[in-house]
Amino acid sequence: MDYIDLHVHSTASDGTLSPEELVSYAAQKGLRAFALTDHDTTQGLKPAFQAAAKIGLELIPGIEFSTEYQGRDIHILGLDIDWLARDFSQALATFQNAREARNQEMADRLRRLEGIDISLEKLRARFPGAVLTRAHYGKYLLEKGYVREIKEAFTRYIGDDCPCFVPRHRISPGQAVQLILSNGGIPVLAHPLLYHMTEEDLEVLVSSLKEQGLLGLEAIYSTNQGMEESHMRRLARRYELEISGGSDFHGSIKPHIDLGTGKGNLRIPYEILERLRASKRSTIRP
């Protein structure tokens, strides 16, 4: 059977393997295809496509939008997006400008409030070409000896309740779904169990997003335990959604999660992608 991975990150956001290295590793792992779904950016897709074309590996153009819903960070995956479309690129530029302003303020606070020798220029020099996230701040603080582990950076400095945390403007999950649909993509609710919502609240979210065009739910995921995958599959069926699956591979930042296999027993058949694509085709009116 052919296996795939529909949730993967590169150095274009907060992963530790370059797009080219991911392609090579996916081939080494025997995957037929994978989706590169970096956070709020498509910068890694061009080099990934170039590398994939050389070895005949199928690359699925994707993205992972960070959105806000009732004070929670909710992630929406976009698969098979038209990443070269002008409107899509303009929308991403708007998101990235908001992220840039937030990163500048966070670096300023770390320097001003905590006396840490950090700046946006130093972060860019250390992580060239990456869309900077708090994970990059954590890694930088670790490398410079300000913390003993990345987790400490979040608990002391840049976590949600810490003095140097700066919230940024986010779109709603529904807006992300609409943006993905308008650019030919397949919108999927990522790792629904990670939001730690009550069953009722999660159903309200899924129902609302279904009405706005959601096509899939990430039921197969690295950290699922026990009956959690079965529960997510039932939720998807209840709202006539296709299931999706991904490892959420980040490389050495999450060393316990491997590409394609998650914690060791993740298996996502190619049929999952085919059903998602069929669902998208069925929504297109002639």
Residue, then its C-alpha position, 0 to 999 in steps of 0.5 A: m500500500d502507498y502511504i502519505d503524510l499530509h502535515v509536514h513542516s520545513t525550515a520555511s516555518d518552524g521545522t528543522l529540515s529544509p524543503e529539499e531535505l524533506v523531499s529526500y527524507a520522504a523518499q527514504k521513508g518510502l512515502r508516495a507523497f507528502a504535503l508541505t504545510d508550513h505556518d502561514t507561508t508557502q516559501g518552501l514550496k518552490p525548492a520542494f517542488q524542484a527537488a521532488a521533480k528530480i526523484g518523481l515524488e508527489l508533493i502536495p502544496g499546502i499551508e497551515f493557517s494560525t487562526e483565532y476562535q474564542g481566545r483559542d489558537i485554531h489551525i486550518l490546513g489548506l491542501d492542494i492550494d493554488w499557491l501561485a495565485r496573486d490573490f493568495s500571495q497578497a493575502l499571505a503578505t498581509f498575514q506576514n506583515a502582522r507577524e513581522a510587527r509582532n516579532q519586532e515588539m517581542a524582540d524589543r520587550l526581551r531586550r528592554l524588560e529582560g536585558i537579553d541581547i536579541s534583535l530581529e536582525k540577529l534572529r533573521a541572520r540565525f534563521p535565514g529565510a524562515v518565517l519567524t515563530r516563537a519556536h525560533y525565539g526559544k531556540y535562539l535563547l537556548e543557543k545563547g545560554y539564556v535558558r536550559e531548554i526551549k520549554e523554559a523560554f516559553t514558561r519564563y519569557i514568551g509564553d502566553d502569560c509571560p511579560c514578553f509575549v505579544p499577541r498578533h492579529r489572526i483571522s478566524p477559522g472560517q476566514a481561513v476556510q474561505l481563503i483556501l476554498s477560493n484558491g482551489g484548496i481543500p480546507v482541513l481542521a488540524h489536530p482537533l483534540l489539541y485544542h482541549m475543548t469540551e465535546e460540545d464546544l468542538e462540535v459547535l466549531v466543526s458544525s460552524l466550519k462545515e457550513q463555511g465550507l470545511l471539507g476535512l478533519e485531521a482524524i489520523y494524528s501522531t499524538n492520538q491515544g486509545m480511542e481518540e482516532s475512532h472518536m474523530r472519525r465518528l465526528a467527521r462522519r457526523y458532519e459528512l467530512e472526509i478524514s485527513g491525516g498527518s504526523d505534524f513532523h517538525g524534525s529535531i524540534k519534536p524528535h519523538i515524531d517522525l515523518g510519515t509514521g509519527k510516534g511509530n505506528l502512524r499510517i496514512p494510505y494514499e486513498i485518504l488524499e484521493r477521497l479529499r480530492a473527490s470531496k473538493r471536486s464534488t463541491i465545484r458546480p459546473 
